[in-house]
């Protein structure tokens, strides 16, 4: 009886202590809801950009941080080449929620607008509204780049799965 109890405790402890890293796309393009920030993750490295509206017909986008990233549990940490550190919680659908930010106060969250397969072919892409919710048509691709599903969203709510549109991807 004691051996079974000890074995059960060891198994439970092993399961609890093995904190599994959350899978996150190797290649993803994310944006903030208002489009003020963009983040590109490329197989172990990142590039963080800020977009400024200069005038009604002029937009300036400039990188302000780049470096390497790490994933631990449900956290993604960006470590810039200049010593800055940005920590995000990984939310549903690869959303990044700011946890600890060096020099960024107004960032509410980053949402993927394009995720690529490991072979760098598109996996999913679409548009977001100003609050970072999926909006309009989202396309989903297989690893060969063929559209396998189209979903229509409005304000983050799925209106129609397997939506048929006239869009042709070449």
DRENZAMAR-406821 format. One line per 10 residues: their letters; for each residue x, y, z of C-alpha. Coordinates in pm, whole numbers. Example, Ala and Ser with C-alpha at 12.3 -4.5 7.8 and 13.67 -1.06 7.14 Angstrom:
<sites>
AS) 1230,-450,780 ~ 1367,-106,714
</sites>
This chain:
<sites>
XXXXXXXXXX) 0,0,0 ~ 281,240,87 ~ 458,170,-243 ~ 141,253,-442 ~ 91,576,-249 ~ 454,680,-294 ~ 441,591,-666 ~ 121,793,-711 ~ 274,1096,-535 ~ 586,1073,-754
XXXXXXXXXX) 374,1056,-1071 ~ 160,1355,-965 ~ 469,1556,-869 ~ 633,1472,-1204 ~ 326,1589,-1396 ~ 302,1915,-1198 ~ 674,1992,-1220 ~ 691,1942,-1599 ~ 576,2288,-1705 ~ 519,2259,-2078
XXXXXXXXXX) 608,2555,-2294 ~ 312,2684,-2489 ~ 359,2637,-2861 ~ 393,2967,-3043 ~ 436,3027,-3417 ~ 796,3059,-3536 ~ 688,3313,-3797 ~ 414,3563,-3713 ~ 322,3925,-3784 ~ 127,4097,-3507
XXXXXXXXXX) -26,4443,-3470 ~ -178,4647,-3192 ~ -548,4723,-3222 ~ -491,5078,-3347 ~ -205,4969,-3573 ~ 44,5175,-3369 ~ 277,4881,-3307 ~ 385,4589,-3523 ~ 588,4288,-3413 ~ 753,4040,-3650
XXXXXXXXXX) 876,3712,-3507 ~ 1112,3517,-3731 ~ 1245,3184,-3602 ~ 1411,3301,-3279 ~ 1444,3674,-3356 ~ 1203,3966,-3344 ~ 1162,4316,-3484 ~ 935,4565,-3304 ~ 811,4869,-3501 ~ 613,5182,-3416
XXXXXXXXXX) 387,5351,-3670 ~ 318,5725,-3661 ~ 60,5912,-3864 ~ 245,6218,-4000 ~ -45,6350,-4209 ~ -354,6209,-4375 ~ -142,6067,-4658 ~ 191,6004,-4484 ~ 270,5724,-4240 ~ 610,5664,-4081
XXXXXXXXXX) 703,5316,-3958 ~ 1034,5271,-3780 ~ 1189,4983,-3583 ~ 1261,5073,-3221 ~ 1372,4734,-3092 ~ 1504,4405,-3224 ~ 1675,4101,-3080 ~ 1596,3747,-2967 ~ 1292,3598,-2795 ~ 1231,3312,-2551
XXXXXXXXXX) 918,3120,-2455 ~ 877,2986,-2102 ~ 543,2834,-2007 ~ 279,3080,-2125 ~ 516,3379,-2145 ~ 701,3521,-2443 ~ 999,3741,-2355 ~ 1163,3972,-2609 ~ 1524,4065,-2526 ~ 1651,4350,-2740
XXXXXXXXXX) 2007,4399,-2855 ~ 2007,4727,-2656 ~ 1916,4568,-2322 ~ 1539,4635,-2325 ~ 1306,4355,-2217 ~ 939,4303,-2304 ~ 736,4021,-2146 ~ 398,3910,-2278 ~ 145,3650,-2164 ~ 39,3428,-2455
XXXXXXXXXX) -338,3442,-2485 ~ -588,3265,-2706 ~ -521,3254,-3080 ~ -156,3363,-3032 ~ -258,3702,-2884 ~ 15,3868,-2675 ~ -87,4054,-2359 ~ 176,4290,-2211 ~ 304,4183,-1869 ~ 630,4377,-1817
XXXXXXXXXX) 734,4646,-2061 ~ 1053,4852,-2073 ~ 960,5197,-2209 ~ 614,5104,-2344 ~ 316,5233,-2149 ~ 31,5254,-2402 ~ 46,4903,-2552 ~ -269,4706,-2469 ~ -204,4391,-2671 ~ -72,4248,-2996
XXXXXXXXXX) -281,4033,-3223 ~ -166,3818,-3515 ~ -264,3938,-3862 ~ -53,3676,-4036 ~ 85,3345,-3912 ~ 316,3137,-4130 ~ 383,2762,-4130 ~ 740,2653,-4046 ~ 810,2639,-4422 ~ 719,3013,-4434
XXXXXXXXXX) 402,2953,-4635 ~ 93,3139,-4502 ~ -106,2958,-4235 ~ -369,3224,-4160 ~ -416,3592,-4236 ~ -678,3859,-4197 ~ -765,4204,-4064 ~ -827,4338,-3716 ~ -1045,4623,-3596 ~ -916,4907,-3375
XXXXXXXXXX) -972,4694,-3063 ~ -762,4405,-3198 ~ -1056,4178,-3279 ~ -1075,3968,-3593 ~ -1280,4149,-3852 ~ -1388,4079,-4208 ~ -1255,3778,-4399 ~ -981,3554,-4258 ~ -807,3299,-4480 ~ -658,2969,-4359
XXXXXXXXXX) -400,2778,-4567 ~ -243,2432,-4574 ~ 139,2395,-4579 ~ 144,2412,-4959 ~ -26,2754,-4959 ~ -371,2639,-5071 ~ -673,2802,-4903 ~ -845,2535,-4693 ~ -1096,2754,-4509 ~ -1238,3105,-4507
XXXXXXXXXX) -1408,3252,-4202 ~ -1608,3572,-4184 ~ -1576,3774,-3860 ~ -1743,4088,-3730 ~ -1612,4256,-3414 ~ -1429,3938,-3314 ~ -1734,3713,-3349 ~ -1734,3432,-3602 ~ -2025,3495,-3841 ~ -1967,3211,-4086
XXXXXXXXXX) -1722,2922,-4100 ~ -1636,2781,-4446 ~ -1743,3111,-4603 ~ -1728,3122,-4984 ~ -1581,3437,-5140 ~ -1448,3533,-5480 ~ -1094,3592,-5351 ~ -829,3405,-5545 ~ -483,3366,-5387 ~ -194,3314,-5630
</sites>
